[in-house]
């Protein structure tokens, strides 16, 4: 019984120790982890203890081994789960990237369309369409910038990890920049063009103000006249149409006529035209248009040698006849308007206002803004009448200018620009004519007619100012006008010998 008690006592003691171990199991793990693993030298203390402590250490080791195995299994499971999660995330990343690329292509296509509309707004000039197209281009550029930022965020935050992620971000950003850079440059260039156009418009407005004032208000440089000075200058220079003003306008027509025909003649010579044959064709057409009863039988210029001077004035006569055709009608017979008859006073005021407004304007700049205005239609009609398609093709090798004019546009060439100067001079003279009281009556000398110094002016100057009595009109170069007050603007004629 004593031994039993001793055995029971030992068993109870062992059981108590086990229960104590179980209750303090967490503390044991912490102590072992802190003491054994981090401080290996402390293991000697446990090794030098009794058998119970050794058994405790063995049990702890076995538990730790099981725990390590469980942790390894959990890590493997987490790794598998992480890999599956990465694959899932990568799969999820593909969808927004595809969406962004679709949106990028749509934005680029929309920007191309907006850029085309921006180009179309230049010719003919349409400020509203240009502004709307410019805003559309800028909006698409901003949209692409937002898409670029979204793409960057997806590559940075969405996975792909490490070196591959950084390379993808850099490559995608570089690709977007390469796509966007040409359009940014194009938009910047268009903005500069818009600014240049705005400056042109401002210059035209300034010229319009100056022309409305009739001058610069004293001619002092560097100072803009005030409204008071403008109104004063207007009352001094051009308060109303006058015979003197009309005569000055006709002088400008003659100057523009000489300049254009000189350019045309030089182009004909450069194209190796037979100038003599061209002059004879012009004279034949002039004779057919003249009165059949005119005394032309005694004129022998069609068979005589054609001099350079003769060719020059023959071509000037041809152009003058074309541009002055229909001058007696208020719209050159471009429409059936009867405003001059229905409300003559108002019509005269409107004509003179248009004359003052347009006088200082550059015709090319004006038609660049308003290509289909009345002056634009007049210029197109007269150009097609003066320059035949075969003539243009012979002079320039193609019909590009002819096609543009037929389409309602106005070429920016030197030749057409020179023609516009002539067209403007004739248009201003026409406006001034219909702003006068009775419209000046146009007259033209006939071929073979006697020279009358009261109504005619010779384009050829004779030595000493003495004109031979045997000279007659060979070509009517430009018409003359008889004004309501009896004043006469002489017709210019080219004289030839009667024999």
C-alpha positions, 0 to 999 in steps of 0.5 A: 500500500505504501508502494501504491501510494508512492506510485499513486503519488508519483502518477498524480505528480506526473499528471499535475506536471502534464496539466501544468505543461498544457496550461502554460503551453503558450508560455513555453513556446514563447520561452523556447522561441526566445531562449533556445532559438535566439540565444542558443547558449541558453540550451545548456541550462535546459540540458543540465536540468532534470529528466522532466525538463528534458522531456518538456524540451522534447515535447516542445520540439515535437510540437514545434516540428508539427507546427513548422510542417503545418506552417510549410503546408499553409505557405504552400497553400498561400503560394498556390493561392497567390499564384492563382490570384496573380493569374486572376488579377492579370486576367482582370487587367487585360479587360481595362487595357483593351477598353483603353486601347479601343478608346484611344483609337476612337479618340485618335479617329475623332481627332483626325475628323476634327482636324479635317474640319479645321482645315476645311474651315480655312477655305472658305474662311469660317471663323465659327467652324474653325473655333468649333473644330479647334475645340474638338481637337483640343478636347480629343487631345485631353481625352488621350491624355486622360487615357494615357494616365489611366494606362499608367496607373493600371501598369503601376498598380495592377501588377506585372511586378518589378522590371517587367512592370516598369518596362511596360509603363515606360514602353506604353508611355513612350507609345502614347507620346509618339502617337500624340506628338504629331497631333500636338504639333499640328494643333500648335501650328493651327493655333499660330495660323489662327493667331495670324488670321486674327491679326489679319482681321484686325488689320482689315478692321483698322483699314476699314476704319481708316477708309471710313475716315478718308485718311489718317487724320493729318498723316502723322506717323505713329499716332492713331486718329481719334474719332473726332479727327476721323470725322473731320478728315472725312468731311474734308477728303470725301464727304460725298462723291464728286467728279474729281473723285471719279476722275481719280478712280478712273486713273487708278483703273488705267494704272491697274489695267497697264500693270495686268496687261504687262504681266499677261504679255510677258507670260505670253512671250515666256510661253512662246506665243505668236504675239502677232497672231494673237493681236490680229485675233483681238483686232478681228474680235474688236472689229466684229463688235464695232458698228459695221458702218464704221470706217474700218476699210482704210485701216491696214493694221491687221496686215502690217507688222505688229510692234511691241507697242502695238501688241501692248495696247491691243492686249490692253484694249481686249482686257478693258473691253471685257472688264467694262462689259455690263458697267451700265448695270448696277450689278454688271448684270450678275442679277436682276436687281432694280434697287437703283430704280426703286430707291435711288437715294438710298442706293446711292448712299449705300454705294458710296458707303461701300466705296469708302469701306472697300477703298483701303482693303486688300482684295486678296484678304477680303476674298479670303474672308468673304469669297462669295460676296458681290465683289468675289462673284464679279472677280470670278466672272471677269476672270473667266471672261478675260482668261480663256481656259486654253490661254491659262493652260498654255501660260501655266501648264494646267487649269488649276486656277480656272477650276478654283475660280469656277468652284467659287474660290480665289487662288493665291497666285501672283497672276490672280492677285494682279487681276484682283487689283484691276477688278477692285479698281473697276469695282470701286469706279462702278460703286462711285458711278452709281453713288453720283446723281445721274450715273456717268455715261460710258463712251468708247472710240470706234476704230478708224474714227477721227481723233477728237482731243476733247473726248480722246487721249492718245496713249502714244506721245508724239514729239513736241506734242504735235499730232499728225493730221493723218492719224485715226483711232486704231484701237480703243484702249479704255473707255471715257465718261461724261458726267452729269455736270458736263465734265468729261473723262477722256477715252484712251485710244491708240492712234495709227496712220490712216494710210 
